[in-house]
Amino acid sequence: MTSLTVYCQPGAKRSRVAGLHDGKIKIQLAAPPRDGEANDELIRFVSAVLGLPKSAVSLVAGQTSRIKRLEIDSLDDADRLLERLLTLTGAKF
């Protein structure tokens, strides 16, 4: 299991990795921040981007916060996962 902390911005037009915010991956989510919709979209989006099943990504902290901690069941380490997410923005790790 790999732990990954992200900064989320719900209510965007589309879900995307939008760079960094205070050293954390910033993810804009195409879901409103109500009834867990943004959390569900975060899991769906991160799993799709990383090419993993949704069951491999779980939200373990920050259910009602913009800063969220994910546990990712992957053979890759945290640095590799960050690198894969950041390639979507062109940002350097």
DSSP file (Angstrom, degrees, kcal/mol; ACC not computed):
  #  RESIDUE AA STRUCTURE BP1 BP2  ACC     N-H-->O    O-->H-N    N-H-->O    O-->H-N    TCO  KAPPA ALPHA  PHI   PSI    X-CA   Y-CA   Z-CA
    1    1 A M              0   0    0      0, 0.0     2,-0.4     0, 0.0    72,-0.2   0.000 360.0 360.0 360.0 139.8    0.0    0.0    0.0
    2    2 A T  E     -A   72   0A   0     70,-2.4    70,-3.3    75,-0.1     2,-0.4  -0.971 360.0-140.8-120.8 135.8    1.1    3.5   -0.8
    3    3 A S  E     -A   71   0A   0     -2,-0.4     2,-0.4    68,-0.2    68,-0.2  -0.801  20.4-178.5 -97.3 136.9   -0.2    6.6    0.9
    4    4 A L  E     -A   70   0A   0     66,-2.6    66,-3.4    -2,-0.4     2,-0.5  -0.992  13.8-154.0-138.4 126.6   -0.8    9.7   -1.3
    5    5 A T  E     +A   69   0A   0     -2,-0.4    20,-0.8    64,-0.2     2,-0.3  -0.880  21.0 178.5-103.1 130.9   -2.0   13.1    0.0
    6    6 A V  E     -Ab  68  25A   0     62,-2.8    62,-2.7    -2,-0.5     2,-0.5  -0.894  28.4-131.4-129.4 157.2   -3.8   15.3   -2.5
    7    7 A Y  E     -Ab  67  26A   0     18,-3.2    20,-2.9    -2,-0.3     2,-0.4  -0.953  30.6-157.3-106.9 126.0   -5.5   18.7   -2.5
    8    8 A C  E     - b   0  27A   0     58,-3.2    20,-0.2    -2,-0.5    18,-0.1  -0.831  17.9-169.2-112.3 144.0   -9.0   18.6   -4.1
    9    9 A Q  E     - b   0  28A   0     18,-2.4    20,-2.6    -2,-0.4     3,-0.4  -0.889  18.9-161.4-127.6  98.4  -11.1   21.3   -5.7
   10   10 A P  E     + b   0  29A   0      0, 0.0    20,-0.2     0, 0.0    18,-0.0  -0.266  64.1  48.9 -75.9 166.3  -14.7   20.1   -6.4
   11   11 A G  S    S+     0   0    0     20,-2.3    19,-0.2    18,-0.6     2,-0.1   0.644  72.9 145.8  83.6  16.0  -17.1   21.7   -8.8
   12   12 A A        -     0   0    0     17,-2.6    -1,-0.2    -3,-0.4     3,-0.1  -0.346  61.5-114.5 -79.9 165.6  -14.8   22.0  -11.8
   13   13 A K  S    S+     0   0    0      1,-0.2     2,-0.3    17,-0.1    -1,-0.1   0.853  98.0   3.4 -67.8 -34.6  -16.0   21.6  -15.4
   14   14 A R  S    S-     0   0    0     15,-0.1     2,-0.3    17,-0.0    -1,-0.2  -0.986  83.0-101.4-148.4 155.8  -13.9   18.4  -15.8
   15   15 A S        +     0   0    0     -2,-0.3     2,-0.3    15,-0.2    14,-0.2  -0.629  57.1 141.0 -79.9 133.9  -11.7   16.3  -13.6
   16   16 A R  E     -C   28   0A   0     12,-2.3    12,-2.6    -2,-0.3     2,-0.6  -0.984  57.8 -99.4-164.6 158.7   -8.0   16.8  -14.1
   17   17 A V  E     -C   27   0A   0     -2,-0.3    10,-0.2    10,-0.2     3,-0.1  -0.799  35.8-173.1 -83.1 123.2   -4.7   17.1  -12.4
   18   18 A A  E     -     0   0A   0      8,-3.1     2,-0.4    -2,-0.6     9,-0.2   0.149  41.0 -98.7-110.4  18.1   -4.1   20.8  -12.1
   19   19 A G  E     -     0   0A   0      7,-0.5     7,-2.9    72,-0.0     2,-0.3  -0.836  64.0 -29.1 109.7-142.6   -0.5   21.0  -10.8
   20   20 A L  E     -C   25   0A   0     -2,-0.4     2,-0.3     5,-0.2     5,-0.2  -0.876  38.9-171.8-120.2 150.6    0.6   21.4   -7.2
   21   21 A H  E >  S-C   24   0A   0      3,-2.6     3,-1.8    -2,-0.3    -2,-0.0  -0.925  81.8 -21.5-140.6 113.5   -0.8   23.2   -4.2
   22   22 A D  T 3  S-     0   0    0     -2,-0.3     3,-0.1     1,-0.3    -2,-0.0   0.867 127.9 -51.4  51.7  40.4    1.4   23.5   -1.1
   23   23 A G  T 3  S+     0   0    0      1,-0.3     2,-0.3     3,-0.0    -1,-0.3   0.487 118.7 108.7  80.5   2.5    3.5   20.6   -2.3
   24   24 A K  E <  S- C   0  21A   0     -3,-1.8    -3,-2.6   -20,-0.0    -1,-0.3  -0.826  80.7 -98.2-110.3 151.3    0.5   18.3   -2.9
   25   25 A I  E     -bC   6  20A   0    -20,-0.8   -18,-3.2    -2,-0.3     2,-0.6  -0.489  38.7-142.0 -61.8 129.8   -1.0   17.2   -6.2
   26   26 A K  E     -b    7   0A   0     -7,-2.9    -8,-3.1    -2,-0.2     2,-0.5  -0.881  19.2-172.9-100.2 124.4   -4.0   19.4   -6.9
   27   27 A I  E     -bC   8  17A   0    -20,-2.9   -18,-2.4    -2,-0.6     2,-0.4  -0.970  12.9-152.4-120.6 121.6   -6.9   17.6   -8.5
   28   28 A Q  E     -bC   9  16A   0    -12,-2.6   -12,-2.3    -2,-0.5     2,-0.4  -0.784  19.2-151.3 -89.3 134.5   -9.9   19.5   -9.8
   29   29 A L  E     -b   10   0A   0    -20,-2.6   -17,-2.6    -2,-0.4     2,-1.5  -0.905  18.2-142.4-116.8 133.7  -13.1   17.3   -9.7
   30   30 A A  S    S+     0   0    0     -2,-0.4   -15,-0.2   -19,-0.2   -17,-0.1  -0.396  78.3  83.5 -86.2  57.3  -16.1   17.4  -11.9
   31   31 A A  S    S-     0   0    0     -2,-1.5   -20,-2.3   -17,-0.1   -19,-0.3  -0.974  81.6-108.4-155.1 147.0  -18.5   16.7   -9.0
   32   32 A P        -     0   0    0      0, 0.0     2,-1.7     0, 0.0     6,-0.8  -0.406  33.4-110.8 -76.6 156.8  -20.1   18.8   -6.3
   33   33 A P  S    S+     0   0    0      0, 0.0     2,-0.3     0, 0.0     3,-0.0  -0.335  82.4 101.8 -84.1  57.1  -18.9   18.6   -2.7
   34   34 A R  S >  S+     0   0    0     -2,-1.7     3,-2.5     1,-0.1     4,-0.2  -0.993  79.0   2.0-141.0 148.5  -22.1   17.0   -1.4
   35   35 A D  T 3  S-     0   0    0     -2,-0.3    -1,-0.1     1,-0.3     0, 0.0   0.743 121.2 -65.7  52.8  29.2  -23.2   13.5   -0.4
   36   36 A G  T 3> S+     0   0    0     27,-0.1     4,-2.4     1,-0.1    -1,-0.3   0.560 101.0 129.8  76.2   7.0  -19.7   12.1   -1.1
   37   37 A E  H <> S+     0   0    0     -3,-2.5     4,-2.2     1,-0.2     5,-0.2   0.909  73.0  47.1 -63.1 -42.3  -20.0   12.8   -4.8
   38   38 A A  H  > S+     0   0    0     -6,-0.8     4,-2.4    -4,-0.2    -1,-0.2   0.889 111.8  51.4 -67.1 -38.0  -16.6   14.5   -5.0
   39   39 A N  H  > S+     0   0    0      2,-0.2     4,-2.1     1,-0.2    -2,-0.2   0.913 110.6  48.4 -64.3 -42.1  -14.9   11.7   -3.0
   40   40 A D  H  X S+     0   0    0     -4,-2.4     4,-2.4     1,-0.2    -2,-0.2   0.907 112.0  49.1 -63.2 -41.4  -16.4    9.1   -5.4
   41   41 A E  H  X S+     0   0    0     -4,-2.2     4,-3.1     2,-0.2     5,-0.2   0.878 107.8  55.3 -66.4 -37.4  -15.2   11.1   -8.4
   42   42 A L  H  X S+     0   0    0     -4,-2.4     4,-2.8     2,-0.2     5,-0.3   0.943 110.5  44.6 -59.8 -48.2  -11.7   11.4   -6.8
   43   43 A I  H  X S+     0   0    0     -4,-2.1     4,-2.2     1,-0.2     5,-0.2   0.926 115.4  47.9 -63.1 -44.9  -11.4    7.6   -6.5
   44   44 A R  H  X S+     0   0    0     -4,-2.4     4,-2.0     2,-0.2    -2,-0.2   0.929 115.6  44.8 -60.7 -46.2  -12.8    7.1  -10.0
   45   45 A F  H  X S+     0   0    0     -4,-3.1     4,-2.7     2,-0.2     5,-0.2   0.941 114.2  46.4 -66.7 -49.9  -10.4    9.6  -11.5
   46   46 A V  H  X S+     0   0    0     -4,-2.8     4,-2.3    -5,-0.2     6,-0.2   0.914 113.6  49.1 -61.9 -43.1   -7.2    8.6   -9.7
   47   47 A S  H  X>S+     0   0    0     -4,-2.2     5,-2.9    -5,-0.3     4,-0.7   0.908 112.8  48.0 -64.3 -39.6   -7.8    4.9  -10.4
   48   48 A A  H ><5S+     0   0    0     -4,-2.0     3,-0.6    -5,-0.2    -2,-0.2   0.927 112.3  48.2 -65.3 -44.6   -8.4    5.7  -14.1
   49   49 A V  H 3<5S+     0   0    0     -4,-2.7    -2,-0.2     1,-0.2    -1,-0.2   0.884 116.1  43.5 -63.8 -38.9   -5.3    7.9  -14.4
   50   50 A L  H 3<5S-     0   0    0     -4,-2.3    -1,-0.2    -5,-0.2    -2,-0.2   0.521 111.4-120.4 -85.9  -4.6   -3.1    5.3  -12.7
   51   51 A G  T <<5 +     0   0    0     -4,-0.7    -3,-0.2    -3,-0.6    -4,-0.1   0.864  69.4 129.3  70.0  35.5   -4.7    2.4  -14.7
   52   52 A L      < -     0   0    0     -5,-2.9    -1,-0.2    -6,-0.2    -2,-0.1  -0.822  65.2 -98.6-118.2 157.4   -5.9    0.6  -11.6
   53   53 A P    >   -     0   0    0      0, 0.0     3,-2.1     0, 0.0     4,-0.3  -0.427  36.5-114.0 -68.8 153.4   -9.2   -0.8  -10.6
   54   54 A K  G >  S+     0   0    0      1,-0.3     3,-1.6     2,-0.2    -7,-0.1   0.815 115.6  66.1 -57.9 -30.1  -11.3    1.5   -8.3
   55   55 A S  G 3  S+     0   0    0      1,-0.3    -1,-0.3     3,-0.0    18,-0.0   0.657  91.6  63.3 -67.1 -14.3  -11.0   -1.1   -5.6
   56   56 A A  G <  S+     0   0    0     -3,-2.1    17,-3.2    16,-0.1     2,-0.5   0.552  97.1  65.0 -85.9  -8.2   -7.2   -0.4   -5.4
   57   57 A V  E <   +D   72   0A   0     -3,-1.6     2,-0.4    -4,-0.3    15,-0.2  -0.966  62.6 173.8-119.9 125.6   -7.8    3.3   -4.3
   58   58 A S  E     -D   71   0A   0     13,-2.4    13,-2.8    -2,-0.5     2,-0.7  -0.989  30.9-129.6-133.6 144.5   -9.4    4.2   -1.0
   59   59 A L  E     +D   70   0A   0     -2,-0.4    11,-0.2    11,-0.2     3,-0.1  -0.803  31.1 168.3 -88.9 116.7  -10.0    7.4    0.8
   60   60 A V  E     +     0   0A   0      9,-2.6     2,-0.3    -2,-0.7    10,-0.2   0.591  61.6  16.4-109.4 -13.6   -8.6    7.0    4.4
   61   61 A A  E    S+D   69   0A   0      8,-1.3     8,-2.5     1,-0.1    -1,-0.3  -0.980 103.5  41.5-157.7 146.7   -8.7   10.6    5.6
   62   62 A G    >   +     0   0    0     -2,-0.3     3,-1.4     6,-0.2    -1,-0.1   0.769  49.8 159.2  92.5  29.2  -10.2   14.0    4.7
   63   63 A Q  T 3  S+     0   0    0      1,-0.3   -24,-0.1    -3,-0.1   -27,-0.1   0.822  85.7  25.8 -54.5 -33.8  -13.7   12.9    3.8
   64   64 A T  T 3  S+     0   0    0      3,-0.1    -1,-0.3   -25,-0.0     2,-0.3   0.223 112.9  83.3-114.4  12.6  -15.0   16.5    4.3
   65   65 A S  S <  S-     0   0    0     -3,-1.4    -4,-0.0     2,-0.2   -57,-0.0  -0.716  77.6-127.6-112.3 162.0  -11.7   18.4    3.7
   66   66 A R  S    S+     0   0    0     -2,-0.3   -58,-3.2   -59,-0.1     2,-0.6   0.741  99.0  72.1 -77.8 -23.8  -10.0   19.6    0.6
   67   67 A I  E    S+A    7   0A   0    -60,-0.2     2,-0.3   -62,-0.0   -60,-0.2  -0.843  71.8 177.8 -94.8 120.5   -6.9   17.8    1.7
   68   68 A K  E     -A    6   0A   0    -62,-2.7   -62,-2.8    -2,-0.6     2,-0.5  -0.924  24.5-143.6-127.6 146.6   -7.4   14.1    1.4
   69   69 A R  E     -AD   5  61A   0     -8,-2.5    -9,-2.6    -2,-0.3    -8,-1.3  -0.950  19.2-166.5-112.5 126.0   -5.2   11.0    2.0
   70   70 A L  E     -AD   4  59A   0    -66,-3.4   -66,-2.6    -2,-0.5     2,-0.5  -0.826  13.8-147.4-107.8 146.4   -5.5    8.1   -0.3
   71   71 A E  E     -AD   3  58A   0    -13,-2.8   -13,-2.4    -2,-0.3     2,-0.5  -0.973  19.5-164.3-108.6 127.2   -4.2    4.5    0.1
   72   72 A I  E     -AD   2  57A   0    -70,-3.3   -70,-2.4    -2,-0.5     2,-1.3  -0.956  15.7-146.7-120.4 122.4   -3.3    3.0   -3.2
   73   73 A D        +     0   0    0    -17,-3.2     2,-0.3    -2,-0.5    -2,-0.0  -0.725  52.0 128.4 -87.4  95.1   -2.8   -0.7   -3.6
   74   74 A S        -     0   0    0     -2,-1.3    -2,-0.1     2,-0.2     7,-0.0  -0.973  67.8-126.3-147.5 155.5   -0.1   -0.7   -6.3
   75   75 A L  S    S+     0   0    0     -2,-0.3     2,-0.1     2,-0.0    -1,-0.1   0.704  88.8  90.3 -75.5 -19.5    3.3   -2.2   -6.9
   76   76 A D  S    S-     0   0    0      1,-0.1    -2,-0.2     2,-0.1     2,-0.1  -0.464  78.8-124.3 -76.1 149.0    4.7    1.3   -7.5
   77   77 A D     >  -     0   0    0     -2,-0.1     4,-2.1     1,-0.1     3,-0.2  -0.336  33.7 -94.0 -84.0 174.9    6.0    3.4   -4.7
   78   78 A A  H  > S+     0   0    0      1,-0.2     4,-2.7     2,-0.2     5,-0.2   0.876 123.8  53.7 -59.3 -41.8    4.7    6.9   -3.8
   79   79 A D  H  > S+     0   0    0      1,-0.2     4,-2.4     2,-0.2    -1,-0.2   0.905 109.4  48.3 -62.0 -40.9    7.4    8.7   -5.8
   80   80 A R  H  > S+     0   0    0      2,-0.2     4,-2.2     1,-0.2    -1,-0.2   0.901 111.6  49.4 -66.5 -40.7    6.4    6.7   -8.9
   81   81 A L  H  X S+     0   0    0     -4,-2.1     4,-2.2     2,-0.2    -2,-0.2   0.918 111.7  48.9 -64.5 -42.9    2.7    7.4   -8.4
   82   82 A L  H  X S+     0   0    0     -4,-2.7     4,-2.8     1,-0.2    -2,-0.2   0.919 110.3  51.7 -61.0 -43.3    3.4   11.1   -8.0
   83   83 A E  H  X S+     0   0    0     -4,-2.4     4,-1.5     1,-0.2    -1,-0.2   0.905 108.9  50.3 -60.6 -42.6    5.5   11.1  -11.1
   84   84 A R  H  < S+     0   0    0     -4,-2.2     4,-0.4     1,-0.2    -1,-0.2   0.900 113.6  45.3 -64.2 -40.7    2.7    9.5  -13.1
   85   85 A L  H >< S+     0   0    0     -4,-2.2     3,-1.2     1,-0.2     4,-0.2   0.898 111.5  52.1 -68.9 -40.2    0.1   12.0  -11.9
   86   86 A L  H >X>S+     0   0    0     -4,-2.8     3,-1.8     1,-0.3     4,-1.5   0.761  93.0  71.8 -71.1 -23.8    2.4   15.0  -12.5
   87   87 A T  T 3<5S+     0   0    0     -4,-1.5    -1,-0.3     1,-0.3    -2,-0.2   0.776  89.7  64.1 -62.5 -21.8    3.1   14.0  -16.1
   88   88 A L  T <45S+     0   0    0     -3,-1.2    -1,-0.3    -4,-0.4    -2,-0.2   0.712 110.5  35.9 -71.2 -19.5   -0.4   15.0  -16.8
   89   89 A T  T <45S-     0   0    0     -3,-1.8    -2,-0.2    -4,-0.2    -1,-0.2   0.606 104.6-120.7-107.3 -16.8    0.4   18.6  -15.9
   90   90 A G  T  <5 +     0   0    0     -4,-1.5    -3,-0.2     1,-0.3    -4,-0.1   0.471  65.9 142.1  85.0   1.3    3.9   18.9  -17.2
   91   91 A A      < -     0   0    0     -5,-0.9     2,-0.3     1,-0.1    -1,-0.3  -0.389  49.9-121.1 -74.7 155.4    5.1   19.8  -13.7
   92   92 A K              0   0    0      1,-0.1    -1,-0.1    -3,-0.1    -9,-0.0  -0.740 360.0 360.0 -98.8 145.6    8.4   18.4  -12.4
   93   93 A F              0   0    0     -2,-0.3    -1,-0.1   -10,-0.0   -10,-0.1   0.346 360.0 360.0-110.5 360.0    8.8   16.2   -9.4
